[in-house]
Amino acid sequence: MNKTELIVALAQKAEITKKDAEKAVNAFVDVVAEALKEGAKVQLVGFGTFEAKERPARVARNPRTGEEIKIEASKTASFKVGKALKDSLN
């Protein structure tokens, strides 16, 4: 499911217009992104938790040449699925 399909499904499920559903999806994405930039967790009970994690700097190898390369430290977003969603999938 892509973003457009999500908007259509949300509009049908909530019985709202596609335009309002698009605003809601965009607002949700923006709020989660801003919270992660600030280092906060976004926890939706029963669904899951979005969290920013630190990746330390490390040395890796180029698989083609075997040459060592340095990879800078960075931040990445992660999602941990909630128990209710996990149980509903099984």
C-alpha positions in Angstrom: 0.0 0.0 0.0 1.4 3.4 -1.0 0.5 6.8 0.4 -2.3 7.4 -2.1 -3.9 4.1 -1.4 -3.6 4.8 2.3 -5.4 8.1 1.9 -8.2 6.5 -0.1 -8.6 3.7 2.5 -8.6 6.1 5.4 -11.2 8.4 3.7 -13.5 5.4 3.2 -13.0 4.0 6.7 -13.5 7.3 8.5 -16.2 8.5 6.0 -14.3 11.7 5.2 -13.2 13.3 2.0 -9.9 12.3 0.4 -8.7 15.9 0.9 -9.3 15.7 4.6 -7.7 12.2 4.8 -4.6 13.5 3.0 -4.3 16.4 5.4 -4.5 13.9 8.3 -1.9 11.6 6.9 0.5 14.5 6.1 0.0 15.9 9.6 0.7 12.5 11.2 3.9 12.1 9.2 5.0 15.6 10.0 4.3 15.3 13.8 6.1 11.9 14.0 9.1 13.3 12.0 9.4 16.4 14.3 9.2 14.3 17.4 11.9 12.0 16.2 14.2 15.0 15.3 13.7 16.2 18.9 14.7 12.8 20.3 11.2 11.9 21.6 9.4 8.6 21.2 6.0 8.3 19.6 4.1 5.5 21.2 0.8 4.3 19.9 -0.5 1.7 22.4 -1.5 -1.5 20.5 0.2 -0.3 17.3 3.8 0.3 18.0 6.6 2.8 18.9 8.6 5.1 16.6 12.0 6.0 18.0 15.2 7.7 16.8 18.3 5.6 17.4 22.0 6.4 17.2 24.3 4.4 14.9 27.9 4.6 16.0 30.7 5.3 13.6 32.3 2.1 12.2 34.7 0.7 9.8 33.3 -1.4 6.9 34.8 -3.1 3.8 34.0 -2.5 0.2 32.9 -5.9 -1.0 34.3 -5.4 -4.5 37.8 -4.2 -3.5 38.1 -5.3 0.1 39.2 -1.7 0.9 38.3 -0.4 4.4 35.9 2.6 4.5 34.8 4.7 7.4 31.1 5.1 8.0 30.1 8.2 9.9 27.9 8.1 13.0 24.3 8.8 12.2 20.7 8.7 13.5 18.0 6.5 12.0 14.3 6.0 12.7 13.1 2.6 14.0 9.7 1.1 14.6 8.9 -1.6 17.1 5.6 -3.3 16.5 3.1 -3.3 19.5 1.8 -6.5 21.0 -1.8 -6.1 19.9 -0.8 -5.6 16.2 1.7 -8.4 16.4 -0.9 -10.8 17.8 -3.4 -9.7 15.2 -1.0 -10.7 12.4 -0.6 -14.3 13.7 
